[in-house]
């Protein structure tokens, strides 16, 4: 029986692309593979599978396809001086063999085994690095330009980056034939693994360079300029692209992440873009009132203390906090009043305070409204 046109078998036009050929074959192979048609006693599915596989093997090979396009079946028939025979002479293998050319692209392996398509060792991106930087609250608020020293790698001067002893050279790995990976068949699939002999480089070095121990590079330190943006907060990270560890086999370098740590401040505590501080004032100032100075990150500010200010009273200074990176306006400063009880009194001061205390008692609850309210609540508990 005369063979059908290969393009007709795959349902394609003569100018079909390689991707179209692969897709058409995959569709037919999934449909007619014997493993999926075990009840087919007429062997119709088996024959169609062989026919599709033969068409794909011929049209997926550029040289065979060119010969077929010019001379037809005669150009690829081994009995007529053409290419090698189709699957009629070879028979058909298992499911993985039938899908070798398709799964080869996924696992990095061609249909006939060996190295992956395109050849060469696997390329890996370098690892990211982390650097903890401690800054002050003032630096976090206003920003800062600084420098840091980080580990770096440079090509070894002795071997010019080859990793081999001067006068020698690296050899192709005999285990993976320079592919950088090896393949193991597991059932229907071919699993790709990094070559254990060359660690994925595709090369072995019989005589390593004594300076870099065969790595081709030596560890150094370099100075990096870092710009800390104004408003940065605890735990935020700054990314420095390409300043991580170098890649393997020509892969891109990783990134450096600078993690911000803010030192504890003597006065202020930060809460988002707001600041908080405790402001101690004398008992007399709380009782008589007046004006006091309080610190801010930008200098000093004044607060008017009303007469009779109680301990824990909070005063809010708008816009005296920190303007965060993503904020449109700065936060606020919250000043929490802490009334101080006088200590280390002189005899004269004691006498004056006793006289003052007697005066308060004669005045009744009007001098201590909170105490009267608290006493009443306590009495209600023990009724």
Backbone torsions as a table, in degrees:
resi	resn	phi	psi	omega
1	UNK	NA	132.9	-179.6
2	UNK	-67.0	141.9	179.9
3	UNK	-73.1	144.1	175.6
4	UNK	-75.9	155.1	176.5
5	UNK	-59.3	134.2	-176.7
6	UNK	-60.3	-39.5	178.9
7	UNK	-65.3	-37.2	178.1
8	UNK	-66.0	-38.9	179.4
9	UNK	-59.2	-41.9	-178.4
10	UNK	-87.9	-3.6	179.0
11	UNK	70.5	37.3	-176.3
12	UNK	-125.2	161.2	173.0
13	UNK	-84.3	163.4	-174.0
14	UNK	-62.6	-29.9	-177.8
15	UNK	-91.3	18.8	-176.6
16	UNK	-60.7	146.8	179.6
17	UNK	-78.4	167.1	178.0
18	UNK	-60.6	-38.8	-179.7
19	UNK	-65.9	-39.1	178.0
20	UNK	-64.4	-39.9	178.9
21	UNK	-63.1	-43.8	-179.1
22	UNK	-64.4	-43.9	-179.8
23	UNK	-63.4	-42.2	-179.3
24	UNK	-64.1	-43.3	179.4
25	UNK	-64.6	-42.4	-179.2
26	UNK	-60.1	-41.7	-179.1
27	UNK	-64.0	-45.2	-179.6
28	UNK	-69.9	-39.3	-178.8
29	UNK	-64.4	-39.9	177.4
30	UNK	-64.2	-33.6	-176.2
31	UNK	-78.9	-40.5	-170.4
32	UNK	-109.3	2.5	-178.0
33	UNK	-60.2	135.9	-177.6
34	UNK	-55.6	-32.7	179.5
35	UNK	-63.5	-23.3	179.8
36	UNK	-100.7	-0.6	-179.9
37	UNK	-134.7	50.5	-174.9
38	UNK	-70.7	-17.4	178.5
39	UNK	-91.3	7.3	-177.8
40	UNK	-83.6	94.6	-178.1
41	UNK	-76.4	-21.3	-179.1
42	UNK	-80.5	-9.6	-178.0
43	UNK	60.5	21.0	178.7
44	UNK	-65.5	-43.9	179.4
45	UNK	-64.8	-39.6	179.4
46	UNK	-62.2	-42.9	-179.2
47	UNK	-66.1	-41.0	179.1
48	UNK	-67.5	-33.7	176.7
49	UNK	-64.7	-45.3	178.3
50	UNK	-61.4	-41.5	-178.5
51	UNK	-64.0	-43.6	179.8
52	UNK	-66.8	-39.8	-179.7
53	UNK	-65.1	-41.5	178.2
54	UNK	-63.9	-42.3	179.7
55	UNK	-63.2	-42.6	-179.4
56	UNK	-65.7	-43.2	-179.2
57	UNK	-61.8	-34.2	-179.5
58	UNK	-78.1	-44.2	-174.5
59	UNK	-81.3	-18.5	178.2
60	UNK	-83.7	-12.4	176.8
61	UNK	-96.9	118.6	-173.7
62	UNK	-58.1	-41.9	-178.4
63	UNK	-68.7	-44.2	179.9
64	UNK	-66.3	-38.3	179.9
65	UNK	-64.4	-41.1	179.0
66	UNK	-62.8	-41.9	178.7
67	UNK	-66.1	-38.9	179.8
68	UNK	-67.8	-42.0	179.5
69	UNK	-62.2	-30.4	-177.3
70	UNK	-88.8	-41.1	-173.3
71	UNK	-117.2	-1.0	-177.8
72	UNK	73.6	-151.8	-178.6
73	UNK	-62.4	-26.4	-179.3
74	UNK	-65.1	-28.3	-177.8
75	UNK	-73.6	-17.1	-178.4
76	UNK	-123.8	6.2	179.5
77	UNK	-83.1	117.9	-178.2
78	UNK	-62.7	-25.0	179.6
79	UNK	-75.2	-10.3	-179.4
80	UNK	-119.7	23.0	176.1
81	UNK	84.6	9.4	-178.7
82	UNK	-87.5	-149.6	-177.1
83	UNK	-76.6	-172.1	-177.6
84	UNK	-70.0	160.0	-177.3
85	UNK	-67.4	160.9	179.3
86	UNK	-82.4	-166.9	-176.2
87	UNK	-70.3	-9.0	175.3
88	UNK	-63.6	-35.6	179.1
89	UNK	-83.0	-31.3	-175.9
90	UNK	-90.6	-19.4	-171.5
91	UNK	76.3	-173.2	178.2
92	UNK	-122.7	144.6	-177.7
93	UNK	-95.3	-153.4	179.3
94	UNK	-76.1	-176.4	-176.4
95	UNK	-61.2	-40.2	-178.7
96	UNK	-66.6	-36.0	179.3
97	UNK	-65.2	-39.5	-179.7
98	UNK	-67.0	-32.6	-178.0
99	UNK	-101.9	16.1	-177.0
100	UNK	-54.7	-46.2	-176.9
101	UNK	-69.5	-29.2	-179.6
102	UNK	-79.2	-52.4	-178.8
103	UNK	-70.7	-17.3	179.0
104	UNK	-58.7	-38.0	-180.0
105	UNK	-69.0	-30.6	-179.3
106	UNK	-75.3	-45.6	-175.6
107	UNK	-95.1	2.6	178.5
108	UNK	79.5	30.5	-175.4
109	UNK	-136.9	139.9	176.9
110	UNK	-76.9	171.3	-176.5
111	UNK	-64.7	-24.4	-177.0
112	UNK	-106.5	18.9	178.8
113	UNK	83.6	-171.4	179.8
114	UNK	86.1	-156.8	-176.8
115	UNK	-71.3	164.3	-179.4
116	UNK	-72.5	162.4	179.2
117	UNK	-61.2	139.3	-178.4
118	UNK	90.0	-21.7	176.4
119	UNK	65.2	178.9	176.0
120	UNK	87.6	159.8	-178.8
121	UNK	-72.6	164.0	178.2
122	UNK	-72.2	145.0	-179.1
123	UNK	-106.9	130.6	-178.0
124	UNK	-124.9	140.0	174.8
125	UNK	-74.0	144.8	179.3
126	UNK	-70.3	159.4	-179.8
127	UNK	-74.6	152.0	174.7
128	UNK	-79.0	151.6	177.8
129	UNK	-117.1	154.7	179.3
130	UNK	-124.2	137.7	-179.3
131	UNK	-132.5	122.8	180.0
132	UNK	-90.5	122.8	179.4
133	UNK	-116.8	127.1	178.7
134	UNK	-100.6	128.2	179.8
135	UNK	-131.4	164.9	178.8
136	UNK	-83.8	165.9	177.4
137	UNK	-63.5	-38.5	178.4
138	UNK	-62.5	-40.5	179.1
139	UNK	-67.8	-36.0	177.8
140	UNK	-65.7	-36.0	-177.8
141	UNK	-74.1	-40.3	-173.8
142	UNK	-100.8	-11.9	-176.1
143	UNK	86.9	167.5	-175.1
144	UNK	-163.8	138.9	170.0
145	UNK	-103.8	125.4	-175.9
146	UNK	-144.6	-179.6	178.8
147	UNK	-128.9	146.5	173.9
148	UNK	-133.3	156.0	176.7
149	UNK	-110.3	127.3	-176.3
150	UNK	-128.3	156.9	176.4
151	UNK	-68.3	144.7	-179.1
152	UNK	-144.1	167.4	178.6
153	UNK	-123.9	139.3	176.2
154	UNK	-129.8	151.2	177.3
155	UNK	-58.5	136.9	179.3
156	UNK	-65.7	127.5	-178.9
157	UNK	-70.0	-34.7	-175.8
158	UNK	-63.1	-46.6	-176.2
159	UNK	-105.8	5.5	-179.1
160	UNK	58.4	30.1	175.6
161	UNK	87.0	1.4	-178.2
162	UNK	-81.6	-25.5	-176.7
163	UNK	86.1	-9.6	-177.8
164	UNK	-98.3	149.3	176.6
165	UNK	-57.3	137.8	179.1
166	UNK	-51.5	133.1	-177.0
167	UNK	94.4	-10.1	177.3
168	UNK	-120.4	176.6	179.5
169	UNK	-147.0	163.3	177.6
170	UNK	-73.7	153.3	179.7
171	UNK	-115.6	155.9	175.8
172	UNK	-65.8	133.7	-178.4
173	UNK	-62.8	125.3	-179.1
174	UNK	-72.9	-19.3	-178.1
175	UNK	-76.4	-45.0	-177.2
176	UNK	-110.4	3.1	-179.4
177	UNK	56.3	34.2	176.0
178	UNK	87.3	-1.2	-177.4
179	UNK	-75.8	-25.3	-177.8
180	UNK	85.6	-5.6	179.3
181	UNK	-147.5	158.4	177.4
182	UNK	-123.4	162.6	-174.9
183	UNK	-123.9	139.4	177.1
184	UNK	-127.0	130.7	178.9
185	UNK	-86.0	130.5	176.5
186	UNK	-129.5	97.8	-178.0
187	UNK	66.3	-123.3	-178.3
188	UNK	-80.2	-14.9	-169.6
189	UNK	-111.3	155.7	173.7
190	UNK	-108.8	119.8	-175.8
191	UNK	-102.1	128.2	-178.9
192	UNK	-93.4	135.1	178.0
193	UNK	-133.8	152.5	176.1
194	UNK	-64.1	136.1	-178.6
195	UNK	-61.5	123.8	-178.7
196	UNK	-72.7	-17.4	-177.0
197	UNK	-80.6	-46.0	-176.9
198	UNK	-107.2	0.8	-179.8
199	UNK	58.5	33.8	174.3
200	UNK	88.2	0.2	-177.8
201	UNK	-83.2	-22.5	-176.8
202	UNK	82.0	-3.0	-178.0
203	UNK	-131.3	151.8	171.4
204	UNK	-125.1	147.6	-176.9
205	UNK	-114.6	104.2	-179.3
206	UNK	-60.8	-39.5	-178.4
207	UNK	-125.9	93.5	-177.0
208	UNK	-68.4	152.6	174.6
209	UNK	-66.8	133.4	-176.3
210	UNK	-74.4	-22.1	-178.7
211	UNK	-74.3	-45.3	-175.7
212	UNK	-110.2	4.3	-179.5
213	UNK	56.9	35.3	175.0
214	UNK	85.5	0.3	-178.1
215	UNK	-80.0	-21.7	-179.7
216	UNK	82.0	-0.9	-179.5
217	UNK	-150.3	157.2	-179.1
218	UNK	-126.3	151.5	-176.4
219	UNK	-83.5	131.8	177.9
220	UNK	-132.0	-177.7	171.5
221	UNK	-123.8	147.4	177.8
222	UNK	-135.0	155.8	180.0
223	UNK	-94.9	131.6	-176.5
224	UNK	-121.8	131.2	175.9
225	UNK	-79.4	131.3	-178.7
226	UNK	-127.8	132.3	177.0
227	UNK	-108.2	114.4	177.6
228	UNK	-88.5	116.0	-177.6
229	UNK	-72.6	147.3	178.2
230	UNK	-64.2	137.1	178.3
231	UNK	92.1	2.0	-178.6
232	UNK	-63.6	150.7	-174.7
233	UNK	-122.7	168.4	178.9
234	UNK	-55.1	132.8	176.1
235	UNK	87.3	-11.2	177.7
236	UNK	-70.4	156.1	-178.0
237	UNK	-123.2	144.7	174.1
238	UNK	-111.3	126.0	-177.8
239	UNK	-94.6	128.2	175.1
240	UNK	-114.3	100.8	-172.2
241	UNK	-65.5	135.6	173.7
242	UNK	78.5	5.5	-179.3
243	UNK	-105.9	18.9	172.8
244	UNK	-87.8	-156.8	179.6
245	UNK	-72.1	146.6	179.9
246	UNK	-67.2	155.3	178.9
247	UNK	-76.8	172.9	179.3
248	UNK	-104.7	137.3	178.2
249	UNK	57.5	40.7	177.7
250	UNK	87.1	5.6	179.1
251	UNK	-69.9	161.5	-179.1
252	UNK	-69.1	153.2	178.1
253	UNK	-74.2	156.1	175.5
254	UNK	-77.2	-173.4	-178.5
255	UNK	-110.7	158.7	175.2
256	UNK	-105.3	129.2	177.8
257	UNK	-113.0	118.2	-180.0
258	UNK	-95.0	113.1	-177.9
259	UNK	-94.2	128.7	-174.3
260	UNK	-87.7	130.4	172.4
261	UNK	-122.9	128.9	-177.4
262	UNK	-104.8	127.1	-179.7
263	UNK	-64.9	149.4	176.4
264	UNK	-67.3	131.8	-177.8
265	UNK	-90.0	150.0	-178.5
266	UNK	-70.2	-27.3	-174.4
267	UNK	-118.4	-45.4	-170.0
268	UNK	-100.0	148.9	168.1
269	UNK	-120.0	135.2	-176.8
270	UNK	-97.4	137.4	175.2
271	UNK	-133.6	91.7	-173.4
272	UNK	67.7	-119.0	177.2
273	UNK	-98.6	-1.9	179.7
274	UNK	-93.8	154.9	175.1
275	UNK	-120.3	148.8	177.8
276	UNK	-130.1	143.5	175.0
277	UNK	-150.8	151.8	175.2
278	UNK	-94.7	132.4	-178.7
279	UNK	-117.5	105.1	178.3
280	UNK	-76.8	135.1	175.6
281	UNK	-132.9	151.8	179.2
282	UNK	-66.5	157.9	178.2
283	UNK	-58.7	-39.0	-179.0
284	UNK	-66.3	-38.9	178.9
285	UNK	-65.9	-38.3	178.1
286	UNK	-65.7	-36.0	-177.4
287	UNK	-77.9	-43.3	-174.2
288	UNK	-91.0	-21.2	-176.6
289	UNK	81.5	177.1	-179.2
290	UNK	147.2	-168.6	-178.7
291	UNK	-115.4	134.9	178.7
292	UNK	-129.4	155.2	176.6
293	UNK	-95.0	139.8	176.6
294	UNK	-128.3	149.1	-180.0
295	UNK	-81.5	151.8	169.8
296	UNK	-134.9	170.4	178.1
297	UNK	-67.6	-19.6	-179.3
298	UNK	-103.6	8.2	-178.8
299	UNK	138.5	-137.4	-179.1
300	UNK	-118.5	155.0	176.0
301	UNK	-140.2	160.5	-179.6
302	UNK	-109.8	143.1	175.5
303	UNK	-123.5	132.0	174.5
304	UNK	-87.5	116.8	-179.5
305	UNK	-92.2	114.9	178.9
306	UNK	-68.1	155.9	176.1
307	UNK	-62.3	134.8	179.0
308	UNK	80.2	24.7	178.4
309	UNK	-64.9	132.6	-177.7
310	UNK	-94.1	157.8	176.0
311	UNK	-59.9	136.6	179.0
312	UNK	91.8	-6.8	177.6
313	UNK	-59.5	136.6	-177.5
314	UNK	-112.8	132.2	175.7
315	UNK	-113.2	134.4	-176.5
316	UNK	-107.3	124.5	176.3
317	UNK	-108.0	106.8	-175.1
318	UNK	-67.8	137.9	175.0
319	UNK	74.9	7.3	-178.8
320	UNK	-99.0	12.3	176.9
321	UNK	-91.3	-139.2	-178.0
322	UNK	-118.0	138.6	174.8
323	UNK	-88.1	106.5	-177.6
324	UNK	-65.9	167.2	-177.2
325	UNK	-58.0	-41.3	-176.2
326	UNK	-102.8	6.6	-176.0
327	UNK	-88.0	149.8	175.5
328	UNK	-88.5	-28.1	-178.4
329	UNK	-133.4	152.8	177.5
330	UNK	-71.4	158.5	177.2
331	UNK	-76.8	-168.3	-175.7
332	UNK	-113.7	163.4	175.0
333	UNK	-109.0	126.7	179.5
334	UNK	-108.5	117.5	179.5
335	UNK	-102.3	118.4	-178.0
336	UNK	-100.9	119.1	-175.3
337	UNK	-76.5	130.9	175.5
338	UNK	-120.5	105.7	-178.8
339	UNK	-77.6	124.2	-176.9
340	UNK	-91.3	135.0	173.1
341	UNK	-85.2	128.7	-178.6
342	UNK	-64.5	143.0	-179.7
343	UNK	-127.0	167.2	177.2
344	UNK	53.7	52.9	-177.2
345	UNK	-75.2	147.4	172.1
346	UNK	-83.6	168.0	179.5
347	UNK	-61.7	-38.2	179.2
348	UNK	-64.7	-41.4	180.0
349	UNK	-66.6	-37.2	178.1
350	UNK	-61.7	-44.0	-178.9
351	UNK	-62.1	-42.4	179.9
352	UNK	-64.1	-41.2	-179.1
353	UNK	-67.3	-36.8	178.0
354	UNK	-64.9	-41.7	177.2
355	UNK	-63.0	-39.7	178.6
356	UNK	-65.6	-40.2	179.4
357	UNK	-62.8	-43.0	178.1
358	UNK	-61.9	-37.6	179.5
359	UNK	-65.8	-39.5	179.0
360	UNK	-64.1	-41.2	-177.9
361	UNK	-65.2	-38.2	178.6
362	UNK	-66.4	-30.4	-179.2
363	UNK	-75.6	-15.6	177.5
364	UNK	81.2	-158.5	-172.0
365	UNK	-71.7	-11.4	-176.9
366	UNK	-66.0	-23.1	178.8
367	UNK	-85.1	-21.0	-177.4
368	UNK	-137.0	69.6	-177.2
369	UNK	-63.6	-34.4	-179.6
370	UNK	-69.0	-38.8	179.6
371	UNK	-63.7	-43.1	178.8
372	UNK	-61.8	-42.8	-179.7
373	UNK	-65.0	-41.0	-179.5
374	UNK	-66.3	-41.0	179.6
375	UNK	-62.5	-39.5	178.9
376	UNK	-65.3	-40.0	179.7
377	UNK	-65.1	-37.5	178.7
378	UNK	-65.1	-41.6	179.5
379	UNK	-62.2	-36.4	-180.0
380	UNK	-65.6	-31.1	-179.8
381	UNK	-67.0	-41.4	-173.8
382	UNK	-96.1	15.3	176.6
383	UNK	-67.3	NA	NA
